[in-house]
Amino acid sequence: MGPSASPRMREVMGCFIQHIHDFARECNLTVDEWMAAVKMINWAGQMSDDKRNEGQLMCDILGLESLVDDITYQKALKSGKPVTASAILGPFWRADTPTRPNGTNISEDTPEDGQLVYMHGRVTDVESGEPIPNATVDIWQASTNGLYEQQDPNQKEHNLRGKFVTNSHGEYWLYCLRPTPYPIPNDGPAGKLLTLLDRHEWRPAHIHLMALADGYKPITTQIFDKDSAYLSDDSVFAVKEGLIVSFAERKQDPQAGLELKYDIRLARCTETFS
Ligand SMILES: [Fe+2]
């Protein structure tokens, strides 16, 4: 590396090159095997676009995104009280998700087997416990057929996703679907690799969310239905104990028979990034 490489680039790439060479030596990697991997990486790139991120999915099934997420979370834990636990972003988040008024039902065309949930909670400062107004809670989930809207031509654009802004009490509220397990897409290299490894494609039922507020570290996480299958063998290794939630019965609400309360604790930004 030349003298202009940044110290962090030198550290990360030095470590990477050392390990990838050791890896090749340790398993006696052949040219054919290396080329098969190169083709798989190229295939992942070719099938990725702004709606699909196959490279990220490949990292997910290898547990890499979950590991990196955990390293980042453990670093955050050392610097203060426990913020809401994080989990991987996954490949289905969209940057252009619309902001919707609190109380909106994000299930625009609820499937027959779908159960509506009233989801609500507060976003608070982890140190003071004070509510954080004007925080954004970005939520996305798959439908009961196992597909996110960008994978499914029968769902409306931005179905089952929305951003919600907290009120002066730090509260957000909406209607969504009780999540159901789904298989990750198996028509690309990630699916091919799972087959080669004799592994299943299923993820436990979950809702993705991201919380952001001015002056606070953003959090990306997923919450998991405690009654779901695959909690102990998630194909992308994202389940953490603190992210398992219970859906309660909800009475006297014509819109939803279930309720989920989920509070989010954010830590103030103390570091500056360059
Ligand atoms: Fe997901």
Residues whose N, C-alpha, C, O or C-beta is under 5 A from the ligand:
A	BS01	LIG	G90
